[in-house]
Amino acid sequence: MRHPADLVAWRRWHESRHPVRGAARAVRSRLRPPAPGTAELLTPGPDADLLVAVEATHASVSNAVVAPLAHLDPARTTIVAPAGWQPPEAYAAHARRTIGLGELTGLVGHRAVLAAGHYTEIGAAAFALAEEHDLGYFVSQHGALTPFAPPLPRAAHLLAWSQRDGEFWTSGRQDVEVTVAGSQLLWRAGLGVDTGAGRPARPATSLVYLGQGHAAEISRARLARAALATCREHHAVYRPHPSERDAVSRAVLAAYARAGITVDTSGVPLIDLEAPIVSVFSTGVLEAAARGRDAWVDFPRPPAWLGEFWERYGMHRLADTPTPAPDRTDLEPARRIAEILTEAVS
């Protein structure tokens, strides 16, 4: 891990990887200071002793922290989430109000917190609550781990995808407890389950390149050159990541189109694509493998950390046999996470 315990250093590094975005944010802040962060608090009543922090609405966080809600007692579970987020039906009757994130530490009666980390505003506020009241802070792993992942909070309890991931994320740390819970994201992919169930699969025969132009771990120029070379050589369709929407990304996509590469902007969910997949280090490679589809990784002259990443997750290079499906636990990871949390507050 490049930043095993220093969140400030990690944030500094992360901002340095997006200088244009950082400069624009700085200008906006000078012109109009940002308002204090807010979120919506969903509360069941006086018996709540567990707080679940929903830090974002994308699928990886939903699988990590929202899916366990189906196996928790709603009467004991408070939720803090972004404005407009809709809870599962069992939580629809919770009282709902907007709060300043600084107010979260005023909550009393809770005994544990579940989150995906403490590097977002909501996650940081949930961690401040845990620190203020000496609560157990459980971190549910929501994605595949590179050495540039944000550090775990102090004295956290990590719910890891695997023992190897647990050892990797806690390297250099003695204060973090690890329990292997498995990956709900990959478990569901293996079932063919998607939050958009009901949409018919759209077959495709061309190799699909999962774009990662947004990634901070490798320079955008190297990522763009690698994608261009692979798409040309293998006649692959380029599928942009949803985050590839800024001006630089749009310029890169336009350059791909001029080079004769098909850019897929259909928005069809990855799980609905019946196509072989290739990427640099996207978790989508593992999702595709879990679904039984052919999936590979590819990158010229990969840095040492990337080779270790591929090996840790069993990802195969494009010239090799397809990546095998990840091991699948008998017990649904979301249920396992719920069991761990219920035990913690009992």
C-alpha positions as CSV (number, residue, x, y, z in Angstrom):
1,M,0.0,0.0,0.0
2,R,1.4,3.4,-1.0
3,H,-0.6,5.1,1.8
4,P,-1.2,2.4,4.5
5,A,-2.6,4.8,7.2
6,D,-2.3,8.4,6.1
7,L,-5.6,9.6,4.6
8,V,-4.4,13.2,4.2
9,A,-1.4,12.0,2.1
10,W,-3.8,9.8,0.0
11,R,-6.1,12.7,-0.7
12,R,-3.1,14.9,-1.7
13,W,-1.9,12.2,-4.1
14,H,-5.4,11.6,-5.5
15,E,-5.9,15.3,-6.2
16,S,-2.5,15.5,-7.8
17,R,-3.7,12.9,-10.4
18,H,-6.5,15.1,-11.5
19,P,-4.9,18.6,-11.7
20,V,-7.4,20.1,-14.1
21,R,-10.4,19.0,-12.0
22,G,-8.6,20.2,-8.8
23,A,-7.8,23.6,-10.4
24,A,-11.5,24.1,-11.4
25,R,-12.7,23.2,-8.0
26,A,-10.2,25.7,-6.4
27,V,-11.5,28.4,-8.7
28,R,-15.1,27.6,-7.8
29,S,-14.3,27.6,-4.1
30,R,-12.7,31.1,-4.3
31,L,-15.7,32.4,-6.2
32,R,-18.3,30.7,-4.0
33,P,-17.2,28.9,-0.8
34,P,-18.7,25.4,-0.7
35,A,-21.7,24.9,1.6
36,P,-21.3,22.4,4.5
37,G,-22.0,18.9,3.4
38,T,-25.4,17.5,3.9
39,A,-27.0,14.0,3.7
40,E,-30.3,12.4,4.5
41,L,-30.8,10.5,7.7
42,L,-33.3,7.6,7.8
43,T,-34.3,6.6,11.3
44,P,-36.6,3.8,12.5
45,G,-37.0,4.9,16.1
46,P,-35.4,4.6,19.6
47,D,-34.3,1.0,19.2
48,A,-31.7,1.7,16.4
49,D,-28.2,0.5,17.4
50,L,-26.6,0.2,13.9
51,L,-25.8,2.9,11.4
52,V,-25.2,2.1,7.7
53,A,-23.4,4.7,5.7
54,V,-24.4,4.7,2.0
55,E,-21.6,6.9,0.6
56,A,-22.5,6.7,-3.1
57,T,-25.1,5.3,-5.4
58,H,-23.0,3.2,-7.8
59,A,-23.2,-0.6,-7.9
60,S,-20.0,-1.4,-6.0
61,V,-21.1,0.6,-2.9
62,S,-24.6,-0.8,-3.2
63,N,-23.3,-4.3,-3.2
64,A,-21.0,-3.6,-0.2
65,V,-23.3,-1.7,2.1
66,V,-26.9,-1.6,0.7
67,A,-27.3,-5.3,0.0
68,P,-26.7,-6.3,3.7
69,L,-29.8,-4.2,4.6
70,A,-32.0,-7.0,3.3
71,H,-30.7,-9.2,6.1
72,L,-30.6,-6.7,8.9
73,D,-33.5,-5.7,11.2
74,P,-34.9,-2.4,9.9
75,A,-36.2,-1.5,13.4
76,R,-32.5,-1.4,14.6
77,T,-30.9,0.2,11.5
78,T,-30.3,3.9,10.8
79,I,-29.2,4.9,7.4
80,V,-27.3,8.0,6.3
81,A,-27.3,8.5,2.5
82,P,-27.0,11.0,-0.3
83,A,-30.0,13.2,-1.0
84,G,-32.6,11.5,-3.1
85,W,-31.4,7.9,-2.4
86,Q,-34.2,5.4,-2.2
87,P,-34.0,2.7,0.4
88,P,-35.2,-0.9,0.1
89,E,-38.9,-1.4,0.7
90,A,-38.4,-2.6,4.3
91,Y,-36.9,0.8,5.2
92,A,-39.5,3.0,3.4
93,A,-41.3,3.8,6.6
94,H,-38.2,5.3,8.3
95,A,-38.5,8.9,9.3
96,R,-36.4,10.9,6.8
97,R,-34.7,14.3,7.3
98,T,-31.8,16.3,5.9
99,I,-28.9,16.9,8.2
100,G,-25.5,18.6,8.1
101,L,-22.9,15.9,8.2
102,G,-21.3,17.6,11.2
103,E,-24.5,16.8,13.1
104,L,-24.0,13.1,12.7
105,T,-21.8,12.9,15.8
106,G,-24.8,13.9,17.9
107,L,-26.6,10.6,17.3
108,V,-26.7,8.4,20.4
109,G,-27.6,4.8,21.1
110,H,-25.7,3.2,18.2
111,R,-23.2,0.5,18.8
112,A,-21.7,-0.1,15.3
113,V,-21.2,1.5,11.9
114,L,-21.0,-0.1,8.5
115,A,-19.4,1.9,5.6
116,A,-17.2,1.5,2.6
117,G,-14.5,3.6,4.1
118,H,-13.8,7.1,5.5
119,Y,-12.5,8.9,2.4
120,T,-15.8,10.4,1.3
121,E,-17.8,13.1,3.1
122,I,-20.4,10.7,4.4
123,G,-17.9,8.0,5.3
124,A,-15.8,10.6,7.2
125,A,-18.9,11.8,9.1
126,A,-19.8,8.2,10.0
127,F,-16.2,7.6,11.2
128,A,-16.3,10.8,13.3
129,L,-19.5,9.4,14.9
130,A,-17.7,6.1,15.6
131,E,-14.7,7.9,17.1
132,E,-16.8,10.2,19.2
133,H,-18.8,7.3,20.8
134,D,-16.2,4.5,20.6
135,L,-18.3,2.4,18.2
136,G,-17.1,-0.5,16.1
137,Y,-16.4,0.8,12.5
138,F,-16.9,-2.0,9.9
139,V,-15.5,-1.4,6.4
140,S,-17.1,-3.5,3.6
141,Q,-14.7,-3.9,0.7
142,H,-16.4,-2.6,-2.4
143,G,-13.8,-3.0,-5.2
144,A,-10.6,-4.7,-6.3
145,L,-7.6,-3.3,-4.5
146,T,-4.6,-1.6,-6.0
147,P,-1.7,-0.2,-3.9
148,F,-3.3,3.2,-4.4
149,A,-6.5,2.3,-2.5
150,P,-7.4,4.7,0.3
151,P,-6.2,3.7,3.7
152,L,-8.5,2.0,6.2
153,P,-9.7,3.9,9.2
154,R,-8.0,3.6,12.6
155,A,-9.0,0.4,14.5
156,A,-11.5,-0.6,11.7
157,H,-12.9,-4.0,11.2
158,L,-12.4,-4.9,7.6
159,L,-14.9,-7.2,5.9
160,A,-12.7,-8.4,3.0
161,W,-13.4,-10.2,-0.2
162,S,-10.6,-12.7,0.5
163,Q,-7.8,-13.4,2.9
164,R,-5.3,-12.2,0.4
165,D,-7.2,-8.9,0.0
166,G,-7.3,-8.6,3.8
167,E,-3.6,-9.1,4.1
168,F,-2.9,-6.7,1.3
169,W,-5.1,-3.8,2.6
170,T,-3.8,-4.1,6.1
171,S,-0.1,-4.4,5.2
172,G,1.9,-2.3,7.6
173,R,-1.0,-2.1,10.0
174,Q,-1.6,-3.8,13.4
175,D,-4.8,-2.0,14.4
176,V,-7.2,-3.4,11.9
177,E,-9.2,-6.6,12.4
178,V,-10.0,-8.7,9.3
179,T,-12.9,-11.0,8.6
180,V,-13.4,-12.6,5.1
181,A,-17.0,-12.0,4.0
182,G,-16.6,-12.5,0.2
183,S,-17.7,-10.2,-2.6
184,Q,-21.4,-9.5,-3.0
185,L,-20.7,-7.9,-6.4
186,L,-19.0,-11.0,-7.8
187,W,-21.4,-13.4,-6.0
188,R,-24.4,-11.7,-7.7
189,A,-22.6,-11.7,-11.0
190,G,-22.2,-15.4,-10.7
191,L,-25.9,-15.7,-10.2
192,G,-26.7,-13.5,-13.2
193,V,-28.5,-11.1,-10.9
194,D,-28.6,-7.4,-11.7
195,T,-30.3,-4.5,-10.1
196,G,-31.8,-3.8,-13.6
197,A,-33.4,-7.3,-13.8
198,G,-35.9,-7.7,-16.6
199,R,-33.8,-6.1,-19.3
200,P,-33.0,-8.6,-22.1
201,A,-29.4,-9.4,-22.7
202,R,-28.0,-7.9,-25.9
203,P,-25.7,-10.2,-27.6
204,A,-22.4,-8.9,-29.1
205,T,-19.6,-10.7,-30.8
206,S,-16.9,-8.1,-30.8
207,L,-14.4,-7.9,-28.0
208,V,-15.4,-5.1,-25.7
209,Y,-12.6,-2.9,-24.1
210,L,-13.7,-1.6,-20.7
211,G,-12.3,1.9,-20.5
212,Q,-10.6,3.2,-17.4
213,G,-9.6,6.7,-18.5
214,H,-10.8,8.0,-15.2
215,A,-8.3,5.9,-13.2
216,A,-5.7,7.7,-11.1
217,E,-3.3,4.7,-10.8
218,I,-1.8,5.0,-14.3
219,S,-1.4,8.2,-16.4
220,R,-4.2,9.0,-18.8
221,A,-1.8,9.1,-21.7
222,R,-0.6,5.5,-21.1
223,L,-4.1,4.3,-20.6
224,A,-5.2,6.0,-23.9
225,R,-2.4,4.6,-25.9
226,A,-2.9,1.1,-24.5
227,A,-6.6,1.2,-25.3
228,L,-6.0,2.5,-28.8
229,A,-3.4,-0.3,-29.5
230,T,-5.6,-3.1,-28.2
231,C,-8.8,-1.9,-29.9
232,R,-6.9,-1.6,-33.2
233,E,-5.2,-4.9,-33.0
234,H,-8.2,-6.9,-31.9
235,H,-11.0,-4.8,-33.6
236,A,-12.4,-4.2,-30.1
237,V,-15.3,-1.8,-29.2
238,Y,-14.3,0.8,-26.6
239,R,-16.8,1.1,-23.8
240,P,-16.1,4.2,-21.7
241,H,-16.3,4.2,-18.0
242,P,-19.3,6.3,-16.7
243,S,-16.8,8.7,-15.2
244,E,-15.2,9.4,-18.6
245,R,-17.3,12.6,-19.1
246,D,-14.9,15.4,-18.6
247,A,-13.5,17.5,-21.4
248,V,-10.3,15.5,-21.7
249,S,-12.2,12.2,-21.8
250,R,-14.5,13.6,-24.5
251,A,-11.5,14.6,-26.6
252,V,-9.9,11.2,-26.2
253,L,-13.1,9.4,-27.2
254,A,-13.4,11.7,-30.3
255,A,-9.8,10.7,-31.2
256,Y,-10.7,7.0,-30.9
257,A,-13.6,7.6,-33.3
258,R,-11.4,9.4,-35.8
259,A,-9.0,6.4,-35.6
260,G,-11.9,4.1,-36.7
261,I,-12.6,2.6,-33.3
262,T,-16.3,2.1,-32.3
263,V,-17.1,3.8,-29.1
264,D,-20.1,2.2,-27.3
265,T,-22.2,4.9,-25.5
266,S,-25.3,2.8,-25.4
267,G,-25.3,2.5,-21.6
268,V,-26.3,-1.2,-21.6
269,P,-25.3,-2.6,-18.2
270,L,-22.1,-4.6,-18.3
271,I,-24.0,-7.7,-16.9
272,D,-26.3,-7.6,-20.0
273,L,-23.5,-7.7,-22.5
274,E,-22.9,-11.1,-24.0
275,A,-19.5,-10.3,-25.2
276,P,-15.9,-11.1,-24.5
277,I,-14.2,-8.5,-22.2
278,V,-10.8,-7.0,-21.9
279,S,-9.5,-4.2,-19.7
280,V,-6.5,-3.0,-17.7
281,F,-7.6,-3.7,-14.2
282,S,-11.3,-3.3,-14.1
283,T,-13.4,-5.3,-11.6
284,G,-15.6,-5.8,-14.6
285,V,-13.2,-8.5,-15.8
286,L,-14.0,-10.5,-12.7
287,E,-17.7,-9.8,-13.1
288,A,-17.6,-11.1,-16.6
289,A,-15.6,-14.2,-15.6
290,A,-18.1,-14.9,-12.8
291,R,-20.9,-14.8,-15.5
292,G,-19.0,-17.4,-17.5
293,R,-17.9,-15.0,-20.2
294,D,-14.4,-14.8,-21.7
295,A,-12.5,-12.0,-20.0
296,W,-8.9,-10.9,-20.0
297,V,-6.5,-8.0,-19.0
298,D,-4.0,-6.3,-21.3
299,F,-1.5,-3.5,-20.9
300,P,2.0,-3.0,-22.5
301,R,4.9,-3.1,-20.1
302,P,2.8,-3.3,-17.0
303,P,4.3,-1.9,-13.8
304,A,5.2,-4.4,-11.1
305,W,2.1,-3.6,-9.0
306,L,-0.2,-4.3,-11.9
307,G,1.3,-7.7,-12.4
308,E,0.8,-8.5,-8.7
309,F,-2.8,-7.2,-9.0
310,W,-3.5,-9.6,-11.9
311,E,-1.9,-12.5,-10.1
312,R,-3.9,-11.8,-6.8
313,Y,-7.2,-11.8,-8.7
314,G,-6.3,-14.6,-11.1
315,M,-6.7,-12.4,-14.2
316,H,-5.3,-13.7,-17.4
317,R,-3.5,-11.8,-20.1
318,L,-5.2,-11.4,-23.5
319,A,-2.9,-14.0,-25.2
320,D,-3.7,-16.6,-22.5
321,T,-6.8,-18.6,-21.7
322,P,-9.8,-16.6,-20.3
323,T,-9.8,-15.5,-16.7
324,P,-11.4,-18.2,-14.6
325,A,-14.5,-17.5,-12.5
326,P,-13.7,-16.3,-9.0
327,D,-14.3,-18.7,-6.2
328,R,-17.9,-18.4,-5.0
329,T,-18.9,-18.9,-1.4
330,D,-21.9,-20.9,-0.4
331,L,-23.2,-18.2,1.9
332,E,-24.3,-14.9,0.3
333,P,-21.7,-12.3,1.3
334,A,-24.4,-9.7,2.1
335,R,-26.0,-12.2,4.5
336,R,-22.6,-12.9,6.1
337,I,-22.0,-9.2,6.6
338,A,-25.4,-8.8,8.2
339,E,-24.6,-11.7,10.6
340,I,-21.3,-10.1,11.6
341,L,-23.0,-6.8,12.3
342,T,-25.9,-8.3,14.2
343,E,-23.5,-10.2,16.4
344,A,-21.5,-7.0,17.0
345,V,-24.6,-5.1,18.3
346,S,-26.1,-8.0,20.3
